[in-house]
Amino acid sequence: MDDSIDIAAFRDLLLARERTLIDEEMSGEDSAGTVELDQTRLGRLSRMDAMQAQQMAKASSRRRQLERGRIAAALRRIDEGEFGYCLSCGELIPAQRLTIDPAVPQCVGCASRSEA
């Protein structure tokens, strides 16, 4: 592993982000709940707004779950001594890229090829 990469610092960043995502998930649980059909309590437009908010909360929850999966994979790579290496080509991922997103699994070149 490249000496310029501080594995402990990246582990701390990943764990802190994971805790933040868990906290966000716990605080957003109510808005993803079922929207009741009781027309006496909510008008049609208010219900539509509530349904839109519910869908947005569900989408946010899915994004948080995906990010938590990426974080878990990065923590496994740390434990296995593979952190910082591109999963596609095996080359070192620059420390600057890892600083931006410690859970990133690919170097810039491989990531841009996989998006095309």
C-alpha distances in whole Angstrom, upper triangle without the diagonal:
4,6,9,8,10,9,13,14,13,15,18,18,18,21,23,23,24,27,28,28,30,32,33,34,36,38,39,40,44,44,43,46,49,51,54,57,60,62,64,61,59,60,59,57,55,54,53,51,50,49,47,45,44,43,41,40,39,37,35,34,33,30,29,29,27,24,24,23,20,19,20,18,15,15,15,12,11,13,12,8,8,8,8,8,12,14,17,15,12,11,8,10,11,11,15,15,13,16,19,18,15,16,16,15,15,15,18,20,19,21,24,24,25,27,29
4,5,6,9,10,13,14,13,16,18,18,19,21,23,23,25,27,28,29,31,33,34,35,37,39,39,41,45,44,43,46,50,52,55,58,61,62,64,61,59,60,59,57,56,55,53,51,50,49,47,45,45,43,41,40,39,37,35,35,34,31,30,30,28,25,25,25,22,21,22,20,16,17,18,15,13,16,15,11,11,10,8,10,13,16,18,16,13,11,8,10,9,9,13,14,12,14,17,17,15,17,16,16,16,15,17,19,19,21,23,24,25,27,29
4,5,7,9,12,13,13,15,17,18,19,21,23,24,25,27,28,30,31,33,34,36,38,39,40,42,45,45,44,48,51,53,56,59,62,63,65,62,60,62,61,58,57,56,55,52,51,51,48,46,46,45,42,41,41,39,36,36,35,33,31,32,30,27,27,27,24,22,23,22,18,18,20,17,14,17,17,13,14,12,11,13,17,19,22,20,17,15,11,13,12,10,13,15,14,15,18,18,16,19,19,19,19,18,20,22,23,24,26,28,28,30,32
4,6,9,12,11,12,15,16,16,18,20,21,22,24,26,27,28,30,31,32,34,36,37,38,40,43,43,43,46,49,51,55,57,60,61,63,60,58,59,58,56,54,54,52,50,49,48,46,44,44,43,40,39,39,37,34,34,34,31,29,30,28,25,26,26,23,21,23,21,18,18,20,17,15,18,19,15,15,13,11,13,16,19,22,20,17,15,11,11,9,7,10,13,11,11,15,16,14,17,17,18,18,16,18,21,22,22,24,26,27,28,31
4,6,9,9,8,11,13,13,14,17,18,18,20,22,23,24,26,28,29,30,33,34,35,37,40,40,39,42,46,48,51,54,56,58,60,57,55,56,55,53,51,51,49,47,46,45,43,41,41,40,37,36,36,34,31,31,30,27,26,27,25,22,22,22,19,17,19,18,14,15,16,14,12,15,15,12,12,10,8,11,14,17,19,19,16,14,10,10,9,6,9,11,9,9,13,13,11,14,14,15,16,15,17,20,20,20,23,25,25,26,29
4,6,5,6,9,10,11,13,14,16,17,19,20,21,23,25,26,27,29,31,32,33,35,38,39,38,41,45,47,50,53,55,57,59,56,54,55,55,52,51,50,49,46,45,45,43,40,40,39,37,35,35,33,31,30,30,27,25,26,25,21,21,22,19,17,18,18,14,14,16,14,11,14,15,13,13,11,10,14,17,19,22,22,19,17,14,13,12,9,12,13,10,10,14,14,11,14,15,17,18,18,20,23,23,23,25,28,27,29,32
4,5,5,6,9,10,10,12,14,15,16,18,20,21,23,24,26,27,29,30,31,33,37,37,36,39,42,45,48,51,54,55,57,54,52,54,53,51,49,48,47,45,44,43,41,39,38,37,35,33,33,32,29,28,28,25,23,24,22,19,19,19,16,14,15,14,11,10,12,11,7,10,12,10,11,8,9,12,15,17,20,20,17,17,13,13,13,10,13,14,10,11,14,13,10,12,14,15,17,17,20,23,22,22,25,27,26,28,31
4,5,5,6,9,10,11,12,14,15,16,18,20,21,23,24,26,27,29,30,32,35,36,35,38,42,44,47,51,53,55,56,53,51,53,53,51,48,48,47,44,43,43,41,39,38,37,35,33,33,32,29,28,28,26,23,24,23,20,19,19,18,14,15,16,12,11,13,13,9,11,14,12,14,11,12,16,19,20,24,24,21,20,17,16,16,13,16,16,13,13,16,15,11,14,16,17,20,20,23,26,25,25,28,30,29,30,34
4,5,5,6,9,10,11,12,14,15,17,18,20,21,23,24,26,27,29,31,34,34,34,37,40,43,46,49,51,53,54,51,49,51,51,48,46,46,45,42,41,41,39,36,36,36,33,31,32,30,27,27,27,24,22,23,22,19,18,19,17,14,16,16,13,12,15,14,11,14,16,15,15,12,13,16,19,21,24,24,22,21,17,16,15,12,13,14,11,10,13,13,10,13,15,17,19,20,22,25,25,24,27,29,28,29,32
4,5,5,6,9,10,11,12,14,15,16,18,20,21,22,24,26,27,29,32,32,32,35,38,40,44,47,49,51,52,49,47,49,48,46,44,44,43,40,39,38,37,34,34,33,30,29,29,27,24,24,24,21,19,20,19,15,15,16,14,11,13,13,9,9,12,11,9,12,14,13,13,9,10,14,16,17,21,21,19,18,15,13,13,10,12,12,8,8,11,9,6,9,11,13,16,16,18,22,21,20,23,26,25,25,29
4,5,5,6,9,10,10,12,14,15,17,18,20,21,23,24,26,27,31,31,31,33,37,39,42,46,48,50,51,48,47,49,48,46,44,43,42,40,38,38,36,34,33,32,30,28,28,27,24,23,23,21,18,18,18,15,13,15,13,9,10,12,9,7,10,10,8,10,13,12,13,10,12,15,17,18,22,23,20,20,17,16,16,14,15,15,11,11,14,12,8,10,13,14,17,19,21,24,23,22,25,27,26,27,30
4,5,5,6,9,10,11,12,14,15,17,18,20,21,23,24,26,29,30,30,32,36,38,42,45,47,49,50,47,45,47,47,45,43,42,41,39,37,37,36,33,32,32,30,27,28,27,24,23,23,21,18,19,19,16,14,16,15,11,13,15,12,10,14,14,11,13,16,16,17,14,15,18,20,21,25,26,24,23,20,18,18,15,16,16,13,12,14,13,10,12,15,17,20,21,23,27,26,24,27,30,28,29,33
4,6,5,6,9,10,11,12,14,15,17,18,20,21,23,25,28,28,28,31,34,36,40,43,45,47,48,45,43,45,44,42,40,40,39,36,35,35,33,30,30,30,27,25,25,24,21,21,21,18,16,17,17,13,13,15,13,10,12,14,11,10,14,14,12,15,18,17,17,13,14,18,19,20,23,25,23,22,19,17,17,14,14,14,10,9,11,9,7,10,13,15,18,19,21,24,24,22,25,27,26,26,30
4,5,5,6,9,10,11,12,14,15,16,18,20,21,23,26,26,26,29,32,34,38,41,43,45,47,43,42,44,43,41,39,38,37,35,33,33,31,29,28,27,25,23,23,22,19,18,18,16,13,14,14,10,9,11,10,6,9,10,8,7,11,12,11,13,16,16,15,12,13,16,17,18,21,23,21,21,19,16,17,15,15,14,11,11,11,9,7,7,11,13,16,18,20,23,22,20,23,26,24,24,28
4,5,5,6,9,10,11,12,14,15,17,18,20,21,25,26,25,28,31,34,37,40,42,44,46,42,41,43,43,41,39,38,37,35,33,33,32,29,28,28,26,23,23,23,20,18,19,17,14,14,15,12,10,12,12,8,9,12,10,8,12,14,12,13,17,17,17,15,16,19,21,21,24,26,24,25,22,20,21,18,19,18,14,14,15,13,10,11,14,16,20,22,24,27,26,24,27,29,27,27,31
4,5,5,6,9,10,11,12,14,15,17,18,20,23,24,24,27,31,33,36,39,41,43,44,41,39,41,41,39,37,36,36,33,31,32,30,27,27,27,24,22,23,22,19,18,19,17,14,15,16,13,11,14,14,10,12,15,13,12,16,17,15,17,20,20,20,17,18,22,23,23,27,28,27,27,24,21,21,19,19,18,15,14,14,13,11,12,16,18,21,23,24,28,27,25,28,30,28,28,32
4,5,5,6,9,10,10,12,14,15,16,18,22,22,22,25,28,30,34,37,39,41,42,39,37,39,39,36,34,34,33,30,29,29,27,24,24,24,21,19,20,19,15,15,16,13,10,12,13,9,9,12,11,8,11,14,12,12,15,17,16,18,20,21,20,17,18,21,21,22,25,27,25,25,23,20,20,18,18,16,14,13,12,10,10,10,13,16,19,21,22,25,25,22,25,27,25,25,29
4,5,5,6,9,10,11,12,14,15,17,20,21,20,23,26,29,32,35,37,39,41,38,36,38,38,36,34,33,32,30,28,28,27,24,23,23,21,18,18,18,15,13,14,13,9,10,11,8,6,10,10,7,9,12,11,11,14,16,15,16,19,20,20,17,19,21,22,21,25,27,26,26,24,21,22,20,20,19,16,16,15,13,12,11,14,16,20,22,24,27,25,23,26,28,26,25,29
4,5,5,6,9,10,11,12,14,16,19,20,20,22,26,28,31,35,37,39,40,37,35,38,38,36,33,33,32,30,28,28,27,24,23,23,21,18,19,19,16,14,16,15,11,12,14,12,9,13,14,11,12,15,15,14,17,19,18,19,22,23,23,20,22,25,25,25,28,31,29,30,27,25,25,23,23,22,19,18,18,16,15,14,18,20,24,26,27,30,29,26,29,32,29,29,33
4,5,5,6,9,10,11,12,14,17,18,18,21,25,27,30,33,35,37,38,34,33,35,35,33,31,30,30,27,25,26,24,21,21,21,19,16,17,17,13,13,15,13,10,12,14,11,10,14,14,12,14,17,16,16,19,21,20,21,24,25,25,22,23,25,26,26,29,31,30,30,28,25,25,23,22,21,19,17,17,15,15,15,18,21,24,25,26,30,29,26,28,31,29,28,32
4,5,5,6,9,10,10,12,16,16,16,18,22,24,27,31,33,35,36,33,31,33,33,31,29,28,27,25,23,23,22,19,18,18,16,13,14,14,10,9,11,10,6,8,10,8,7,11,12,10,12,15,15,15,18,20,20,21,24,25,24,21,22,25,25,24,27,30,29,29,27,25,25,23,23,21,19,18,17,15,15,14,17,19,22,24,25,28,27,24,26,29,26,26,29
4,5,5,6,9,10,11,14,15,15,17,21,23,26,30,32,34,35,32,31,33,33,32,29,28,28,26,23,23,23,20,18,19,17,14,14,15,12,10,12,12,8,9,12,11,9,12,14,12,13,16,17,16,19,21,21,22,24,26,25,23,25,27,27,26,29,32,31,32,30,27,28,26,26,24,22,21,20,18,18,16,19,22,25,27,28,31,30,27,30,32,29,29,32
4,5,5,6,9,10,13,14,15,17,21,23,26,29,31,33,34,31,30,32,32,31,28,27,27,25,22,23,22,19,18,19,17,14,15,16,13,11,14,14,11,12,15,14,12,16,17,15,16,20,20,19,22,24,24,25,27,29,28,26,27,30,30,29,32,35,34,34,32,29,30,28,27,26,23,22,21,19,19,19,22,24,27,30,30,34,32,29,32,34,32,31,35
4,5,5,6,9,11,12,12,15,19,21,24,27,29,31,32,28,27,29,29,27,25,24,24,21,19,20,19,16,15,16,14,11,12,13,10,9,12,11,8,11,14,12,12,15,17,15,17,20,20,20,23,25,25,26,29,30,29,26,27,30,29,29,32,34,34,34,32,29,30,28,27,25,23,22,21,19,19,18,21,24,27,29,29,32,31,28,30,32,30,29,32
4,5,5,6,10,10,10,13,16,18,22,25,27,29,30,27,26,28,28,27,24,23,23,21,18,18,18,15,14,14,13,9,10,12,9,7,10,10,8,9,12,12,11,14,16,15,16,19,20,20,22,25,25,26,28,30,29,27,28,30,30,29,31,34,34,35,33,30,31,29,29,27,25,24,23,20,21,19,22,24,27,29,30,33,31,28,30,32,30,28,32
4,6,6,9,11,11,12,16,19,21,25,26,29,30,26,26,28,28,27,24,23,24,22,19,19,20,16,15,17,15,12,13,15,12,10,13,14,11,12,16,15,14,17,19,18,19,22,23,22,24,27,27,28,30,32,31,29,31,33,33,32,34,37,37,38,36,33,34,32,31,30,27,27,25,23,23,22,25,27,30,33,33,36,35,32,34,36,33,32,36
4,6,7,9,10,12,16,18,20,24,25,27,28,24,23,26,27,25,22,21,22,20,17,18,18,14,14,16,14,11,13,15,12,11,15,15,13,14,18,17,16,19,21,20,21,24,25,25,27,29,29,30,33,34,34,31,32,35,34,34,36,39,39,39,37,34,35,33,32,30,28,27,26,24,25,24,26,29,32,34,34,37,36,33,35,37,34,33,36
4,6,6,7,9,13,15,18,21,23,25,26,22,21,23,24,22,19,18,19,16,14,15,14,11,10,12,11,7,9,11,9,8,12,13,11,13,16,16,16,19,21,20,21,24,25,25,27,30,30,31,33,35,34,31,32,34,34,33,35,38,38,39,37,34,35,33,32,30,28,28,26,24,25,23,26,28,31,33,33,36,35,31,33,35,32,31,34
4,6,6,7,11,13,16,19,21,23,25,21,21,23,23,22,20,18,19,17,14,14,15,12,10,12,12,8,9,12,11,9,12,14,12,13,17,17,16,19,21,21,22,25,26,26,28,30,31,31,34,36,35,33,34,36,35,34,36,39,39,40,39,36,37,35,35,32,31,30,28,26,27,25,27,29,32,35,35,38,36,33,35,37,34,32,36
4,5,5,9,10,13,17,18,20,21,18,17,20,20,20,17,15,17,15,12,13,14,11,9,12,12,9,11,14,13,12,15,17,16,17,20,21,20,23,25,25,25,28,30,30,32,34,35,35,38,39,39,36,38,39,38,37,40,43,43,44,42,39,40,39,38,35,34,33,31,29,30,28,31,33,35,38,38,41,39,36,38,40,37,35,38
4,6,8,9,12,16,17,19,20,17,16,18,18,17,14,13,14,12,8,10,10,7,6,9,9,6,8,11,11,10,14,15,15,16,19,20,20,22,25,25,26,28,30,30,32,34,35,36,38,40,39,36,37,39,38,37,38,42,42,43,41,38,39,38,36,34,33,32,30,28,30,28,30,32,34,37,36,39,38,34,35,38,35,33,36
4,7,9,12,15,17,19,21,19,17,19,19,18,16,14,14,13,10,9,10,8,5,7,8,5,6,9,10,9,11,14,13,14,17,18,18,20,23,23,24,27,28,29,30,33,34,34,36,38,37,35,36,37,36,35,36,40,40,41,40,37,38,37,36,34,32,32,30,28,29,27,28,30,33,35,35,38,36,32,34,36,33,31,34
4,6,9,13,15,17,19,16,15,18,18,18,15,13,14,14,10,10,12,10,7,10,11,9,9,13,13,12,14,17,17,17,20,22,21,23,26,26,27,29,31,31,33,35,36,37,39,41,40,38,39,40,39,38,39,43,43,44,43,40,42,41,40,37,36,36,33,31,32,30,32,33,36,39,39,41,39,36,37,39,36,34,37
4,6,9,12,14,17,15,14,16,15,16,14,11,12,13,9,8,12,11,8,10,13,11,11,15,16,15,17,20,20,20,22,24,24,26,28,29,30,32,34,34,36,38,39,40,42,44,42,41,42,43,42,40,41,45,45,47,46,43,45,44,43,40,39,39,36,34,35,33,34,36,38,41,41,43,41,38,39,41,37,36,38
4,7,9,11,13,11,10,12,12,13,10,7,9,10,7,6,10,10,8,10,13,12,13,16,17,17,19,21,22,22,25,27,27,28,31,32,32,35,36,37,38,41,42,43,44,46,45,43,44,45,44,42,44,47,48,49,48,45,46,45,44,41,40,40,38,36,37,35,36,38,40,43,42,45,43,39,40,42,39,37,39
4,6,9,11,9,9,11,11,13,11,8,11,12,9,9,13,13,11,14,17,16,16,19,21,20,22,25,25,26,28,30,30,32,34,35,36,38,40,40,42,44,45,46,48,50,48,47,48,49,47,46,47,51,51,53,52,49,50,49,48,45,44,44,41,39,41,38,40,42,44,47,46,48,46,43,44,46,42,40,43
4,6,9,9,8,10,9,12,11,8,10,13,11,10,14,15,14,16,19,19,19,22,23,23,25,27,28,29,31,33,33,35,37,38,39,41,43,43,45,47,48,49,51,53,51,49,50,51,50,48,49,53,54,55,54,51,53,52,50,48,47,47,44,42,44,41,43,44,46,49,48,50,48,45,46,47,44,42,44
4,5,6,6,9,10,13,11,9,12,14,12,13,17,17,16,19,21,21,22,25,26,26,28,30,31,31,34,36,36,37,40,41,41,44,45,46,47,50,51,51,53,55,54,52,53,54,53,51,52,56,57,58,57,54,55,54,53,50,49,49,46,44,46,44,45,47,49,52,51,53,52,48,49,50,47,45,47
4,5,5,6,7,10,10,8,11,14,13,14,17,18,17,20,22,22,23,26,27,28,29,32,33,33,36,37,38,39,42,43,43,46,47,48,50,52,53,54,56,58,56,54,55,56,54,53,54,57,58,59,59,55,56,56,54,51,51,50,47,46,48,46,47,48,51,53,52,54,53,49,50,51,48,46,48
4,6,7,10,13,11,11,14,16,15,16,19,20,20,22,24,24,26,28,29,30,32,34,35,36,38,40,40,42,44,45,45,48,50,50,52,54,55,56,58,60,58,56,57,58,57,55,57,60,61,62,61,58,59,58,56,53,53,52,49,48,50,48,49,51,53,55,55,57,55,52,52,54,51,49,51
4,7,10,12,10,9,13,14,12,15,17,17,17,20,22,22,23,26,27,27,29,31,32,33,35,37,37,39,41,42,43,45,47,47,49,51,52,53,55,57,55,53,54,55,54,53,54,58,58,59,58,55,56,54,53,50,50,49,46,45,46,45,46,48,50,53,52,54,53,49,50,52,49,47,49
4,7,8,6,6,9,10,9,12,14,14,15,18,19,19,21,23,24,25,27,29,30,31,33,35,35,37,39,40,41,43,45,46,47,49,50,51,53,55,54,51,52,53,52,51,52,55,56,57,56,52,53,52,50,48,47,47,44,42,44,43,44,46,48,50,49,52,50,47,47,49,46,44,46
4,6,5,6,9,10,10,12,14,15,16,18,20,21,22,24,26,27,29,30,31,33,35,36,37,39,41,42,43,45,46,47,49,51,52,53,55,57,55,53,53,54,53,52,53,56,57,58,57,53,54,53,51,49,49,48,45,44,46,44,45,47,49,51,50,52,51,47,47,49,46,44,46
4,6,5,6,9,10,11,12,14,15,17,18,20,21,23,24,26,27,29,30,31,33,35,36,38,39,41,42,44,45,46,48,50,51,52,54,56,54,51,52,53,51,50,50,54,55,56,55,52,53,52,50,47,47,47,44,42,45,43,43,45,47,49,48,50,48,45,45,47,44,41,43
4,5,5,6,9,10,10,12,14,15,16,18,20,21,23,24,26,27,29,30,32,33,34,36,38,39,40,42,44,45,47,48,49,51,53,54,52,50,50,51,49,48,49,52,53,54,53,49,50,50,47,45,45,44,41,40,42,41,41,43,45,47,45,47,46,43,43,44,42,39,41
4,5,5,6,9,10,10,12,14,15,16,18,20,21,22,24,26,27,28,30,31,33,35,36,37,39,41,42,43,45,47,48,49,51,52,51,48,48,50,48,47,48,51,52,53,52,48,49,48,46,44,44,43,40,39,41,39,40,42,44,46,45,47,46,42,43,45,42,39,41
4,5,5,6,9,10,10,12,14,15,16,18,20,21,23,24,25,27,29,30,31,33,35,36,37,39,41,42,43,45,46,48,49,51,49,47,47,49,47,46,47,50,51,52,51,48,48,48,46,43,43,43,40,38,40,38,39,41,43,45,44,46,45,41,42,43,41,38,40
4,5,5,6,9,10,11,12,14,15,17,18,20,21,23,24,26,27,29,30,32,33,35,36,38,39,41,42,44,45,47,48,50,48,45,46,47,45,44,44,48,49,50,49,46,46,46,44,41,41,41,38,36,39,37,37,39,41,43,42,44,42,39,39,41,38,35,37
4,5,5,6,9,10,11,12,14,15,16,18,20,21,23,24,26,27,28,30,32,33,35,36,38,39,41,42,43,45,47,48,46,44,44,45,43,42,43,46,47,48,47,44,44,44,42,39,39,38,35,34,36,35,35,38,39,41,40,42,41,37,38,40,37,34,36
4,5,5,6,9,10,10,12,14,15,16,18,20,21,22,24,26,27,29,30,31,33,35,36,37,39,41,42,43,45,46,45,42,43,44,42,41,43,46,47,47,46,43,44,43,41,39,38,38,35,33,35,34,35,37,39,41,40,42,41,37,38,40,37,35,37
4,5,5,6,9,10,11,12,14,15,17,19,20,21,23,24,26,27,29,30,31,33,35,36,38,39,41,42,44,45,43,41,42,43,41,40,41,44,45,46,45,42,43,42,41,38,38,37,34,33,35,32,33,35,37,39,38,41,39,35,36,38,35,32,35
4,5,5,6,9,10,11,12,14,15,17,18,20,21,23,24,26,27,29,30,32,33,35,36,38,39,41,42,44,42,39,39,41,39,38,38,42,43,44,43,39,40,40,38,35,35,35,32,30,32,30,31,33,35,37,36,38,36,33,33,35,32,30,32
4,5,5,6,9,10,10,12,14,15,16,18,20,21,22,24,26,27,28,30,32,33,35,36,37,39,41,42,40,38,38,39,38,37,38,41,42,43,42,38,39,38,36,34,33,33,30,28,30,29,30,32,34,36,35,37,36,32,33,35,33,30,33
4,5,5,6,9,10,10,12,14,15,16,19,20,21,23,25,26,27,29,30,31,33,35,36,37,39,41,39,37,37,39,37,36,37,40,41,42,41,38,39,38,37,34,33,33,30,28,30,28,29,31,33,36,35,37,36,32,33,35,32,30,33
4,5,5,6,9,10,11,12,14,15,17,18,20,21,23,24,26,27,29,30,32,33,35,36,38,39,37,35,36,36,34,33,34,38,39,40,39,36,37,37,35,32,32,32,29,27,29,26,27,29,31,33,32,35,33,29,30,32,29,27,29
4,5,5,6,9,10,11,12,14,15,17,18,20,21,23,24,26,27,29,30,32,33,35,36,38,36,33,33,35,33,32,33,36,37,38,37,33,34,34,32,29,29,29,26,24,26,24,25,27,29,31,30,32,31,27,28,30,28,25,28
4,5,5,6,9,10,10,12,14,15,16,18,20,21,22,24,26,27,29,30,31,33,35,36,34,32,33,34,32,32,33,36,37,38,36,33,34,33,32,29,28,28,26,23,25,23,25,27,29,31,31,33,32,28,29,32,29,27,30
4,5,5,6,9,10,11,12,14,15,17,19,20,21,23,24,26,27,29,30,32,33,35,33,31,32,33,31,30,31,35,35,36,36,33,34,33,32,29,28,29,26,24,25,23,24,25,28,30,30,32,30,27,28,30,27,25,28
4,5,5,6,9,10,11,12,14,15,17,18,20,21,23,24,26,27,29,30,32,33,31,29,29,30,28,27,28,32,33,34,33,30,31,31,29,26,26,26,23,21,23,20,21,23,25,27,27,29,27,24,25,27,24,22,24
4,5,5,6,9,10,11,12,14,15,16,18,20,21,22,24,26,27,29,30,31,30,27,28,29,27,27,28,31,32,33,31,28,29,28,27,24,24,24,21,19,20,18,20,22,24,26,26,28,27,23,25,27,24,22,25
4,5,5,6,9,10,10,12,14,15,16,18,20,21,23,24,26,27,29,30,29,26,27,29,27,26,28,31,32,33,32,29,30,29,28,25,24,24,22,19,20,18,20,22,24,27,27,30,28,24,26,28,25,24,27
4,5,5,6,9,10,11,13,14,15,17,19,20,21,23,25,26,27,29,27,25,26,27,25,24,25,29,29,30,30,27,29,28,27,24,23,24,22,19,20,17,18,19,22,25,25,27,25,22,24,25,22,21,24
4,5,5,6,9,10,11,12,14,15,17,18,20,21,23,25,26,27,25,23,23,24,23,22,23,26,27,28,27,24,25,25,24,21,20,20,18,15,17,14,15,17,19,22,22,24,22,19,21,23,20,18,22
4,5,5,6,9,10,10,12,14,15,16,18,20,21,22,24,26,24,21,22,24,23,22,24,27,27,28,27,24,25,24,23,21,19,19,17,15,15,13,15,17,20,22,23,26,24,21,23,25,22,21,25
4,5,5,6,9,10,10,12,14,15,16,18,20,21,23,24,23,21,22,23,22,21,23,26,26,28,27,24,26,25,25,22,20,21,19,16,16,13,15,17,20,23,23,26,24,21,23,25,22,21,25
4,5,5,6,9,10,11,13,14,15,17,19,20,21,23,21,19,20,21,19,18,20,23,23,24,24,21,23,23,23,19,18,19,17,14,14,11,12,13,16,19,20,22,20,17,20,21,18,17,21
4,5,5,6,9,10,11,12,14,15,17,18,20,21,19,17,17,19,18,17,19,22,22,23,22,19,21,20,19,17,15,16,14,11,11,8,10,12,15,18,19,21,19,16,19,21,18,18,22
4,5,5,6,9,10,10,12,14,15,16,18,20,19,16,18,19,19,18,21,24,23,24,23,20,22,21,21,19,16,17,16,13,12,9,12,13,17,20,21,24,22,19,22,24,21,21,25
4,5,5,6,9,10,11,12,14,15,16,18,17,15,17,18,17,15,18,21,21,22,22,19,22,21,22,19,17,18,17,14,13,9,11,12,15,19,20,22,20,18,21,22,19,19,23
4,5,5,6,9,10,11,12,14,15,16,14,12,14,15,14,13,15,18,18,19,18,16,18,18,18,15,13,15,14,10,9,6,8,8,12,15,17,19,17,15,18,19,17,17,21
4,5,5,6,9,10,11,12,14,15,14,11,13,15,15,15,18,20,19,20,18,16,18,17,17,15,12,14,13,10,8,5,9,10,14,16,18,21,19,17,20,22,20,20,24
4,5,5,6,9,10,11,12,14,13,12,14,16,16,15,18,21,19,21,20,18,20,19,20,18,15,17,17,13,11,8,11,12,15,18,21,23,21,19,23,24,21,22,26
4,5,5,6,9,10,10,12,11,10,12,13,13,11,15,17,16,18,17,15,18,18,19,17,14,16,17,13,11,8,10,9,12,16,18,20,18,16,20,21,19,20,24
4,5,5,6,9,10,10,9,7,9,11,11,11,14,16,15,16,14,13,15,14,16,14,11,13,14,10,7,5,8,7,11,14,17,19,17,16,19,21,19,20,24
4,5,5,6,9,10,10,8,11,13,14,14,18,20,17,18,17,16,18,16,18,16,13,15,16,13,10,8,11,11,15,17,20,23,21,20,23,25,23,24,28
4,5,5,6,9,8,8,12,13,14,13,17,18,16,18,17,16,19,18,21,19,15,18,19,16,12,11,13,12,15,18,21,23,21,20,24,25,22,24,28
4,5,5,6,5,5,8,9,11,10,14,15,13,14,13,13,16,15,18,16,13,16,17,14,11,10,11,9,12,15,18,20,18,18,21,22,20,23,26
4,5,5,6,5,8,10,13,13,17,18,15,16,14,13,16,14,17,16,13,15,17,14,11,10,12,12,14,16,20,22,20,20,24,25,23,25,28
4,6,8,8,12,13,16,15,19,20,17,18,17,17,19,18,21,20,16,18,21,18,14,13,16,15,18,20,23,25,23,23,27,28,26,28,31
4,5,8,11,11,14,13,17,17,14,16,15,16,19,18,22,20,17,20,22,19,16,15,16,14,16,19,22,24,21,22,26,26,24,27,30
4,6,9,9,13,13,16,16,13,14,12,14,16,16,19,18,15,18,20,18,14,14,15,14,16,17,21,22,20,21,25,25,24,27,30
4,6,6,9,9,12,13,9,11,10,11,14,14,17,16,13,16,18,16,13,12,12,10,12,14,17,18,17,18,21,22,21,23,26
4,6,8,9,13,13,11,11,9,9,11,11,14,13,10,13,15,12,9,9,10,9,11,12,15,17,16,16,20,21,20,22,25
4,7,9,12,12,9,8,6,5,8,8,11,10,7,11,13,11,9,9,9,8,9,9,12,14,14,14,17,19,18,20,23
4,6,9,8,5,5,4,5,9,10,13,11,10,14,15,14,11,11,10,8,7,8,12,13,12,13,16,17,16,19,21
4,5,6,5,5,6,6,10,12,14,11,11,15,15,13,12,11,9,6,4,5,9,10,8,9,13,13,13,15,18
4,6,6,8,10,10,13,15,17,14,14,17,18,15,14,12,10,6,6,8,12,12,9,10,13,13,12,15,17
4,6,8,11,11,14,17,19,16,16,19,19,17,16,15,12,8,7,8,11,10,7,9,12,10,10,13,15
4,6,9,10,13,16,18,16,16,20,20,18,18,17,14,11,8,8,11,9,7,10,13,11,12,15,17
4,7,9,12,15,17,15,15,19,20,18,16,16,13,10,9,9,12,12,10,13,15,15,15,18,20
4,6,9,12,15,13,13,17,18,17,16,16,13,11,9,8,11,10,10,13,15,15,16,19,20
4,6,9,11,10,10,13,15,15,13,14,12,11,9,7,11,12,12,13,16,17,17,20,22
4,6,8,7,7,10,12,11,10,11,9,8,7,5,8,10,10,11,14,15,16,17,20
4,5,5,7,9,10,11,11,13,11,12,10,7,9,11,13,13,15,17,18,19,21
4,5,5,6,9,10,9,12,11,13,12,10,12,15,16,16,18,20,21,22,24
4,5,5,7,9,10,13,11,14,13,11,11,14,16,15,17,20,20,21,23
4,5,5,6,8,10,8,10,10,8,8,12,13,12,13,16,17,17,20
4,5,5,4,7,7,9,10,9,11,14,15,13,16,18,18,19,22
4,6,6,9,10,13,13,13,13,17,18,16,18,21,21,21,24
4,7,9,9,12,13,12,12,16,17,15,16,20,19,19,22
4,5,6,9,11,11,12,16,16,13,15,18,18,17,21
4,6,9,11,12,13,17,16,14,17,20,19,19,23
4,6,9,11,13,16,15,13,16,18,17,17,21
4,6,8,10,13,11,9,13,15,13,14,18
4,7,10,12,10,9,12,13,12,14,17
4,6,8,6,6,9,10,10,12,14
4,6,6,6,9,10,11,12,15
4,6,5,6,9,10,11,13
4,6,5,6,9,10,11
4,5,5,6,9,10
4,5,5,6,9
4,5,5,7
4,5,5
4,6
4
